[in-house]
Amino acid sequence: MLYDNRFEIRNGIKNHERHNAILQAAYDTVDRMATIFGDLTFGELLTQPFSQWIPAVVPKIHEAAAHGLVGEPDEVVALLDRIVKAHGDESFRTMAVTMSEEGAKLSRDIYSPIYKLWFYHGIRLPEFCRYYEENAKVLKCIDDVVDHADDLTYQTIYTLPRLKELKTAGLALRNASEMFVIYLPPGNGLCCSCSMSGCFCVSGRSTDWCVQFNATTCASGSTTCSGNAPSL
């Protein structure tokens, strides 16, 4: 089967072919997440029952495999199916509520698939642990994403122009990434610099991240340059 309209983050990154192996892996992960989750919004990912959104993304697993982004698609599908069979009526948010209660027990049918999906296949899903205090932080991040970035997707954060209106949404997503709720890539050494002629990705700090949305616009997930960016 041929797949059209392939998402490729490198199309918006200048000199990406010279970037190191760590960044190349990050670019592949961005492509993988954007391909698999497609137009599924963060709000849907976090609040819809597993039995509703997981079957919808299964065909995308094979699309990602066709692009070389998933090496063992059948195993990925089986891991997702395990979640549906064990907790199909629940969502990541409802599970976060349960796991935030003192004495909550971590289900192996959530822990094991999520662990394997990330460490073996590079697919990030919200992660819980055995400590309810940490799970409460995960719940807070989920609620912040639902409140401020529910209609964004793994594609639109890289294909929408950077706007002031998205600043709060961007912060919610960054915090969620730090608590292993969603995946955001590490800095690629580029930041967004704007002038009368438009906004462009230029060299910045190693922790900065920037993608060019079009010829004169940075994507919404890009970091604003602080002060004068160096030239390379």
C-alpha positions as CSV (number, residue, x, y, z in Angstrom):
1,M,0.0,0.0,0.0
2,L,1.3,3.5,-0.9
3,Y,0.9,6.3,1.7
4,D,0.6,9.9,0.5
5,N,1.3,13.1,2.4
6,R,4.1,11.7,4.5
7,F,5.0,13.8,7.5
8,E,8.8,14.6,7.6
9,I,10.0,17.0,10.3
10,R,13.4,17.4,8.5
11,N,11.7,19.3,5.7
12,G,11.6,22.3,8.1
13,I,15.1,22.0,9.6
14,K,18.0,23.6,7.9
15,N,21.2,21.5,7.6
16,H,19.5,18.6,9.3
17,E,21.7,16.1,7.5
18,R,24.7,17.4,9.4
19,H,23.1,17.0,12.8
20,N,24.3,14.4,15.2
21,A,22.8,10.9,15.8
22,I,20.9,11.9,18.9
23,L,19.0,14.6,16.9
24,Q,18.5,12.2,14.0
25,A,16.8,9.8,16.4
26,A,14.7,12.7,17.8
27,Y,13.6,13.6,14.2
28,D,12.6,10.0,13.5
29,T,10.7,10.0,16.8
30,V,8.8,13.2,15.9
31,D,8.0,11.6,12.5
32,R,6.9,8.4,14.2
33,M,4.6,10.1,16.7
34,A,3.1,12.5,14.1
35,T,2.5,9.6,11.7
36,I,0.9,7.2,14.2
37,F,-1.3,9.7,16.0
38,G,-2.1,11.8,12.9
39,D,-5.1,14.1,13.6
40,L,-5.8,12.6,17.0
41,T,-5.8,15.6,19.3
42,F,-4.0,15.6,22.7
43,G,-7.4,16.0,24.3
44,E,-8.7,12.9,22.6
45,L,-5.5,10.9,23.3
46,L,-5.7,11.7,27.0
47,T,-9.5,11.6,27.7
48,Q,-11.0,9.1,25.2
49,P,-11.4,5.5,26.3
50,F,-8.6,3.3,25.0
51,S,-11.2,1.2,23.2
52,Q,-12.1,4.3,21.1
53,W,-8.8,5.8,20.0
54,I,-6.4,2.8,19.9
55,P,-8.3,1.0,17.0
56,A,-8.3,4.3,15.1
57,V,-4.4,4.6,15.2
58,V,-3.7,0.9,14.4
59,P,-3.6,1.4,10.6
60,K,-1.1,4.3,11.2
61,I,1.3,1.8,12.8
62,H,1.6,0.0,9.4
63,E,2.0,3.3,7.7
64,A,4.9,4.3,10.0
65,A,6.4,0.8,9.4
66,A,6.2,1.4,5.6
67,H,8.3,4.6,6.1
68,G,10.9,2.7,8.2
69,L,9.8,4.3,11.5
70,V,8.5,1.1,13.2
71,G,10.5,-2.1,12.9
72,E,8.0,-4.5,14.5
73,P,4.5,-3.3,13.7
74,D,2.8,-6.5,14.7
75,E,4.3,-6.3,18.2
76,V,3.3,-2.7,18.6
77,V,-0.3,-3.5,17.6
78,A,-0.3,-6.4,20.1
79,L,0.9,-4.2,22.9
80,L,-1.8,-1.6,22.2
81,D,-4.4,-4.4,22.0
82,R,-3.2,-5.6,25.5
83,I,-4.2,-2.2,26.9
84,V,-7.6,-2.3,25.2
85,K,-8.4,-5.8,26.5
86,A,-7.4,-4.9,30.1
87,H,-8.5,-1.3,30.4
88,G,-10.6,-0.6,27.3
89,D,-13.3,1.5,29.1
90,E,-10.7,3.7,30.8
91,S,-8.6,6.6,29.6
92,F,-5.3,8.0,30.6
93,R,-7.0,10.7,32.6
94,T,-9.2,8.3,34.5
95,M,-6.3,6.1,35.2
96,A,-4.3,9.1,36.4
97,V,-7.0,9.9,38.9
98,T,-7.0,6.3,40.2
99,M,-3.2,6.2,40.3
100,S,-3.0,9.5,42.3
101,E,-4.8,7.9,45.2
102,E,-2.7,6.6,48.1
103,G,-2.5,2.8,48.0
104,A,-3.2,2.6,44.2
105,K,-1.7,-0.5,42.5
106,L,0.0,-0.2,39.2
107,S,-1.5,-2.4,36.6
108,R,1.0,-4.5,34.7
109,D,-1.3,-4.3,31.7
110,I,-0.5,-0.6,31.6
111,Y,3.0,-0.5,32.8
112,S,4.4,-3.3,30.7
113,P,3.0,-2.2,27.3
114,I,3.9,1.5,27.9
115,Y,7.4,0.5,28.9
116,K,7.9,-1.7,25.8
117,L,6.3,0.8,23.4
118,W,8.8,3.5,24.4
119,F,12.0,1.6,25.1
120,Y,11.6,-1.0,22.3
121,H,9.7,1.0,19.7
122,G,10.1,4.7,20.4
123,I,6.4,5.4,20.9
124,R,5.6,7.6,24.0
125,L,2.4,7.2,25.9
126,P,1.6,8.7,29.4
127,E,3.6,6.9,32.0
128,F,2.6,6.0,35.6
129,C,4.7,4.8,38.5
130,R,4.3,3.1,41.9
131,Y,4.3,6.4,43.8
132,Y,1.0,8.2,43.9
133,E,2.6,11.6,44.6
134,E,4.3,11.4,41.2
135,N,1.1,10.2,39.5
136,A,-0.6,13.3,40.9
137,K,1.9,15.4,39.0
138,V,1.1,13.4,35.9
139,L,-2.6,14.1,36.4
140,K,-1.9,17.8,36.8
141,C,0.0,17.8,33.5
142,I,-2.8,15.9,31.8
143,D,-5.4,18.4,33.0
144,D,-3.3,21.3,31.9
145,V,-2.9,19.9,28.4
146,V,-6.6,19.2,28.2
147,D,-7.4,22.8,29.4
148,H,-4.9,24.6,27.2
149,A,-3.8,22.4,24.3
150,D,-6.6,19.9,23.8
151,D,-7.1,20.6,20.1
152,L,-3.5,20.4,19.1
153,T,-1.9,17.3,17.7
154,Y,1.5,15.7,17.2
155,Q,1.4,17.2,13.7
156,T,-0.1,20.7,14.3
157,I,2.6,21.6,16.9
158,Y,5.0,21.4,14.0
159,T,2.8,22.7,11.2
160,L,1.0,25.7,12.7
161,P,2.6,29.1,12.8
162,R,4.1,30.3,16.1
163,L,1.5,32.6,17.8
164,K,1.3,34.4,21.1
165,E,-2.1,32.7,21.7
166,L,-0.3,29.3,21.8
167,K,2.2,30.3,24.5
168,T,0.2,28.8,27.4
169,A,-0.5,25.7,25.3
170,G,3.2,25.4,24.6
171,L,4.1,25.6,28.3
172,A,1.5,23.0,29.2
173,L,3.0,20.6,26.5
174,R,6.5,21.2,27.7
175,N,5.6,20.4,31.3
176,A,3.7,17.3,30.1
177,S,6.8,16.2,28.2
178,E,9.0,16.6,31.3
179,M,6.5,14.3,33.2
180,F,6.5,11.7,30.4
181,V,3.0,12.4,29.4
182,I,3.8,13.3,25.7
183,Y,7.0,13.3,23.6
184,L,8.7,16.5,22.6
185,P,12.2,16.4,21.1
186,P,15.3,17.8,22.7
187,G,16.8,21.1,21.5
188,N,18.3,21.1,18.0
189,G,20.3,24.3,18.5
190,L,17.9,26.5,16.6
191,C,15.5,29.3,17.8
192,C,12.9,31.5,16.2
193,S,13.9,35.0,15.4
194,C,11.3,37.4,14.0
195,S,11.6,40.8,12.2
196,M,9.6,42.8,9.7
197,S,10.5,40.2,7.0
198,G,9.1,37.3,8.9
199,C,10.2,34.7,11.5
200,F,13.1,32.3,10.8
201,C,15.0,29.5,12.5
202,V,18.5,30.7,13.3
203,S,21.3,29.3,15.4
204,G,20.6,29.5,19.1
205,R,21.4,27.6,22.3
206,S,21.7,23.8,22.4
207,T,18.5,23.6,24.4
208,D,16.5,25.6,21.8
209,W,14.2,23.9,19.2
210,C,13.0,25.4,16.0
211,V,11.2,24.2,12.8
212,Q,10.4,26.3,9.8
213,F,6.7,26.2,9.0
214,N,7.1,27.8,5.7
215,A,9.6,30.3,4.0
216,T,9.0,33.0,6.6
217,T,7.3,31.4,9.6
218,C,8.5,29.3,12.6
219,A,6.3,26.4,13.7
220,S,4.3,26.7,16.9
221,G,6.5,24.5,18.9
222,S,9.6,26.6,18.3
223,T,11.6,28.4,20.9
224,T,11.8,32.2,20.8
225,C,15.4,33.5,20.6
226,S,16.6,35.2,23.7
227,G,18.8,38.2,22.9
228,N,21.0,38.2,19.8
229,A,21.4,34.7,18.4
230,P,24.9,33.8,17.2
231,S,25.6,33.3,13.5
232,L,27.3,30.1,12.3
